[in-house]
């Protein structure tokens, strides 16, 4: 699958979600992840859809097996922490969120020169 086809399918999944068809959106995202299990964008979308269906352990698996792009790091950390909490793994959820917060500290967060 080339980049244009992938972008078309991601857009279709988004449109399905916007129009109240999460099952179709999930099918498209699952197909993208099946094609490339490291696809971070599709994996984050699929994890969100899995959480909405109450499938927290599978959402954690989808997130941990993907290469999440930096612009989705916040969403992936939030979804993973939420999935861990839903799975009854509160301590691990708190640790995951803390690791994300710690990774964002430093020069990029300074507001003084």
N, C-alpha and C positions, 0 to 999 in steps of 0.2 A: 504494500500500500504506500502510495506516495504522500507527500505532505499536504497536498490539496485535498485528496480524498479523506485523510485523517481530519483535517480542519472541517470539512463538510460534515462528517459524522459527529464530531464534537458539537458543532452548531445545531445539528438535528437533535441531538440529545438534549441540549439546552432548550430548544424550542418545545420538545415534548414535555419537559418539566414545566416550562412556563404556561403550557396549555393543559395542565392537569393530567398528564399521561406518564407517571413515573415508571410504570412497568416497561413501556417502550424505551424510555430514556435509559433504564437499567440494561435492557437488552443491547442497546447500541454501545454503552460503556463497557459491558461485559465482552462484547465482540472485539472492541479495541484492545482491551487488556489481554484477551486470548491471543490476539495477533501479536502483541508486544507486551509481555508482563512487566516490563520496566517503564512503561508509559506512565509518567507521574501525573499528568493532567487527567487522563482517563481513570487512573486508579483513585485519585482524590475524589472525583465525581462519583465513581462507583462506591467508594467507602461511605460517602454521604447518603447515597441511596440505600445502602445496606443498613446504615444506622436507622434510617427512617422506617425500615422493615423489621427492626429489632435484631439484626444479625451482627451484633458487636464483635464476636470473635473473628468472623470472616472479614469484617472491615479492618481490623487490626492487621490481619494477614495481607490484605490488599495494599495497605499503606506501607507496611514494612518491606514489601517485595519490590517497591517501585523506586525509581529515581525522580524524586519530587523536585521540580525546578524551584529556585530561590523565591520567586514571586508567589509561590503557593506554600511556602514553609509554614507560615502562620496557620493557614487553613488545615494543613496536614497535622500539625502539632495539636491544634484544637480538636480535630476529629479523632485523632488517636487517643488523646486524653479522655475524651468523651466515651469512646468505645471501651477503653480499659475500665472506666468507672461503671459503665453499664454491665460489664462482665464481672463486676464485683472485685476488681483489682484496684481499689482506691489508692493504695500506697504507690503502685506503679504509675497510676494516672497522675498523681501529684508530682512524682519524680519526672515524668515525661514533660509536663508543663513547665516545671522549674528549669529543666535543661534547655527548653526553648527560650525562656525568659533570659537565662544566663547567657545564651549564645547571642542575644541581641544587645547586650551591654557593651560598653566600650566607646571608641572614638565616634562611631556612627550615631550614638545617642547623646553625645555631648552637645549642650546648647551654648557653651561658652568657648571662646577660642583658646 
